[in-house]
């Protein structure tokens, strides 16, 4: 699922125009170029039915969109979770992995690093997948 979800984001030309290829799982190193998207798997639970496994897994993913300005973070977040964002109700298959994504929440946060202010749009995504 992780590779498929990243591939969906990297295949979104308006998003890549904003963050280039700065989309990845795990921690973002201080000093890496901005804007960027950091993905974190929060939880993952196999779907069950009365007869056993449904064949689907429900994952909760946090997508943090980082920018040196509020506008950078906001604009990239809109490409992911906006009304026509790539993960807003997506139903796609990537390399045999079926993904169904739903935006659950979005919030704005800010912090500082050695270079100054950092703006973050944090997006909670439910991802149903079959692999």
C-alpha positions as CSV (number, residue, x, y, z in Angstrom):
1,X,0.0,0.0,0.0
2,X,2.8,2.4,0.9
3,X,4.4,2.3,-2.5
4,X,1.1,2.5,-4.3
5,X,-0.1,5.5,-2.3
6,X,3.2,7.4,-2.9
7,X,2.9,6.5,-6.6
8,X,-0.5,8.1,-6.7
9,X,0.8,11.3,-5.2
10,X,3.9,11.4,-7.4
11,X,1.6,10.9,-10.4
12,X,-0.3,14.1,-9.6
13,X,1.4,16.7,-11.8
14,X,0.1,19.9,-10.0
15,X,1.3,18.4,-6.7
16,X,4.7,17.4,-8.1
17,X,5.0,20.9,-9.6
18,X,4.8,22.3,-6.1
19,X,6.9,19.8,-4.1
20,X,8.9,18.2,-6.9
21,X,9.6,14.6,-5.7
22,X,9.8,15.5,-2.0
23,X,7.1,12.9,-1.0
24,X,8.1,10.1,1.3
25,X,7.4,7.9,4.2
26,X,8.9,8.5,7.6
27,X,10.8,11.4,9.0
28,X,11.9,14.4,7.0
29,X,15.5,15.4,7.7
30,X,16.1,18.9,8.8
31,X,17.4,21.0,5.9
32,X,15.7,18.9,3.2
33,X,14.1,21.1,0.5
34,X,10.6,22.5,1.0
35,X,7.7,22.3,0.3
36,X,7.5,18.6,1.0
37,X,5.1,15.8,2.0
38,X,5.8,13.4,4.8
39,X,3.6,10.3,5.1
40,X,3.1,8.3,8.3
41,X,1.2,5.1,8.8
42,X,-0.8,5.6,12.0
43,X,-2.7,2.3,12.1
44,X,-3.6,-0.7,10.0
45,X,-6.4,-3.2,10.7
46,X,-7.5,-6.1,8.5
47,X,-11.2,-6.0,7.5
48,X,-13.3,-8.8,8.9
49,X,-16.7,-10.2,8.0
50,X,-18.7,-12.8,9.9
51,X,-17.2,-15.4,7.6
52,X,-13.6,-14.2,8.0
53,X,-11.3,-11.8,6.3
54,X,-12.8,-9.4,3.8
55,X,-9.6,-9.2,1.8
56,X,-9.3,-5.4,2.5
57,X,-7.3,-3.6,5.1
58,X,-8.2,-0.2,6.6
59,X,-5.2,2.0,7.2
60,X,-5.0,5.4,8.8
61,X,-2.3,7.6,7.2
62,X,-1.2,11.1,8.2
63,X,0.0,13.3,5.4
64,X,2.0,16.3,6.6
65,X,2.5,19.0,4.0
66,X,5.4,21.3,4.9
67,X,6.2,24.7,3.6
68,X,8.4,27.7,4.3
69,X,5.3,29.8,3.8
70,X,1.7,29.2,4.7
71,X,0.7,29.4,1.0
72,X,3.2,26.7,0.0
73,X,1.8,24.3,2.5
74,X,-1.8,25.2,1.8
75,X,-1.5,24.9,-1.9
76,X,0.1,21.5,-1.8
77,X,-2.4,20.3,0.8
78,X,-5.3,21.3,-1.5
79,X,-3.8,19.1,-4.3
80,X,-4.1,16.2,-1.9
81,X,-7.2,16.9,0.1
82,X,-9.1,19.8,-1.5
83,X,-12.5,19.4,-3.1
84,X,-10.9,17.9,-6.2
85,X,-7.7,16.7,-4.4
86,X,-6.1,13.4,-5.6
87,X,-7.0,11.5,-2.3
88,X,-10.4,12.9,-1.8
89,X,-12.6,9.9,-2.7
90,X,-10.0,8.2,-4.9
91,X,-10.7,4.8,-6.3
92,X,-7.6,3.6,-8.1
93,X,-5.5,0.6,-8.8
94,X,-1.7,0.9,-8.8
95,X,0.5,-2.0,-9.8
96,X,-2.3,-4.4,-8.8
97,X,-3.0,-2.7,-5.4
98,X,-6.6,-1.4,-5.1
99,X,-6.8,1.8,-3.1
100,X,-9.9,3.6,-1.8
101,X,-9.1,6.9,0.0
102,X,-11.2,9.2,2.2
103,X,-10.1,12.5,3.8
104,X,-11.1,12.4,7.5
105,X,-9.7,15.7,8.8
106,X,-7.3,18.5,8.1
107,X,-5.6,21.0,10.4
108,X,-3.0,23.8,10.2
109,X,0.0,23.8,12.5
110,X,3.2,25.8,12.6
111,X,6.6,25.6,14.2
112,X,10.2,26.8,13.7
113,X,13.5,25.4,12.8
114,X,17.0,27.0,12.4
115,X,15.9,28.7,9.2
116,X,12.7,30.3,10.6
117,X,9.0,29.5,10.5
118,X,7.7,26.2,9.1
119,X,4.1,25.8,8.2
120,X,2.3,22.4,8.2
121,X,-1.0,21.2,6.9
122,X,-1.7,17.8,8.5
123,X,-4.2,15.6,6.7
124,X,-5.8,12.4,8.1
125,X,-6.6,9.9,5.4
126,X,-8.4,6.6,5.6
127,X,-7.0,4.2,3.0
128,X,-8.8,0.9,2.2
129,X,-6.5,-1.4,0.3
130,X,-6.4,-5.0,-0.8
131,X,-2.6,-5.7,-0.5
